[in-house]
Amino acid sequence: MTTELNGNPETPMSAESRWGVFGNSAFVVILVGTSLSSLGLSMFDTASAWQMTSLDPSPRLVSAVQVATTLPLFLLTLPAGALSDVVDPRRLLIVAQVGIVAVSIAFAMVVSAGLAGPTSLLATSFLLGIGGALSAPAWLLITPMLVPRPELDTAIAIDSASYNVARAIGPAIAGYAIARLSIAAPFWCCCGGNLALLAALIWWRAPRRPTDTLPAERLISAMMTGVRYVRYSREMDATLIRAAAFFPFASAYPALLPLVARNQMGNGPEVYGQLMAAIGLGSIVATLALNRLKRRLDPNGLIALGTGGTIVALVLFAAARDPVVAIAASLVAGASSIIALTTFFVSAQVSLPEWVRGRGLAVFLTVYFGALTLGSAVWGEVASVKGVPFALSAAAVGAFIAMALTWRWRLQTGAALNLTPSMRWRAPAFLNRVANDQGPVLGVAEYVIDPKDKAAFLAVMRDIGLERRRDGAYAWHIFEDPDEVGKMIETFLVHSALELKYRQARVTMADQTMEDQATMFLKAPPTVRYLVAPQRPPRPWRRRR
């Protein structure tokens, strides 16, 4: 089966080249576009944060730049994740990128005309954040479309490296451009990078997605499905709890770094650009050392290392009065952030089956951006009242306490689970016609066990109850029949007959293993039946008097 890429028939899953992933023209073009866009975005972030210190050096307003950028990511990433599962992700990216290009060009013109103020700067950051929120989940689905599966790890590593390189050199270029040219120069560079990415997306032709035999989920339903799965997944719960304990405190130095450079050390935009570049350089070094660290430390050890490094960086930033100490802090901060973020992201990835991965990762990103938004606002307020050094020191203490309080939640435990679809469960075939939207559906399963196995059986059934809820059920209960010794009855509701059909693709091998464990306690095969709520007849029309 061939797919049309770049206007020409190719077979990306079987294409072989001595150049590896670089032999795939689609990957190279998108990589160049994303690299230029990341470079321009890092220049925009550096210039916007520095411009705010020139317009109004209040810590509250300076930290508000990061709040304005991350707030839409917090609000919109989850619906964008659901949207990317039900529409063509390439078209979604093009629409979002058109908006980003229009906003970035308009603001560059405003800055060049000398009309930029705090309100226009924050509004622009917010609008660009909306574009980023709409496109972030879709980008998670793009890379597997560009390269064969065996080269996916290499493609992800190259993409991450290009982003880190952009973070390293972009701020330094922006600082030099501001000092030597004008404050508008980095903003125009951002426009150029955004245009390059838009051109790459328009040029690329994505392979067709396989057609599902079932109707696509509606947007609100898809969002709720993702939230429900995460809510009843112990592995995702642990990941989100640990992330929520780290990122609010780690957000302090990105929000306050412009004030560290300008007010605390009395330096200009070039030094601030160097500090931002050092953060990017530190992340590159950590990326190169990550495999070696993984061989020596488990995921919880990696998070302890990342949190410890962040605490050290916060203390150094608070004490910095010269560029040498601040640059050392930036290197440690960049390395620590990439170690922590990678560990959290992998923990979320391995905890999610394929069918809900986009929405589940969107939930993780929502928590991540929400923590950055809240943390930036809080530390900006603290710095306004107590000063920047106090705010950074308080964030360091908070990060240590939060790590100690959440240590018992272990990360990446989902790596031991087989989350591939089992395909052993089959949706029931009803004798009478049942419409897809008819419901709710009541599931009733009867089990007969030996009374001495009651405690062990109920323990397994509690895990199965979580699995039922993850896959679409609600109001799950297990009952004991007082008139028949050893008889247990499981009940649960599903919103519709269609939702029941979706379960066929949602049950994983790990879920099936749990159900097999439950059957070991049974004296006879279980009796399972489904009852469907009757459709309500239409109300008779009444003439108004």
Buried (B, 14 or more C-beta within 10 A) or exposed (E): EEBEBEEEEBEBEEEEEEEBBBBBBBBBBBBBBBBBBBBBBBBBBBBBBBBBBEBBEBBBBBBBBBBBBBBBBBBBBBBBBBBBBBBEBBEBBBBBBBBBBBBBBEBBBBBBEEEBEBEBBBBBBBBBBBBBBBBBBBBBBBBEBBBBEEBBEBBBBBBBBBBBBBBBBBBBBBBBBBBEEBBBBBBBBBBBBBBBBBBBBEBBBBBEEEEEEEEEBEBEBBBBBBBBBBBBBBBBBBBBBBBBBBBBBBBBBBBBBBBBBBBBBEBBBBBBBBBBBBBBBBBBBBBEEBEEBBEEBEBBBBBBBBBBBBBBBBBBBBBBEEBEBBBBBBBBBBBBBBBBBBBBBBBBBBBBBEBBBBBBBBBBBBBBBBBBBBBBBBBBBBBBEEBBBEBBBBBBEBBBEBBEEBEEBBBBBBBEBEBEBBEEBEBBEEEEEBEEEBBBBBBEBBBBBEEEBBEBBBEBBEBBBBBBBBBBBEEBEBEEEEEEEBBBBBBBBBBBBBBBBBBBBBBBBBBBEBBEBBEEBBEEEBEEEBEBEEEEEEEEEEEEE
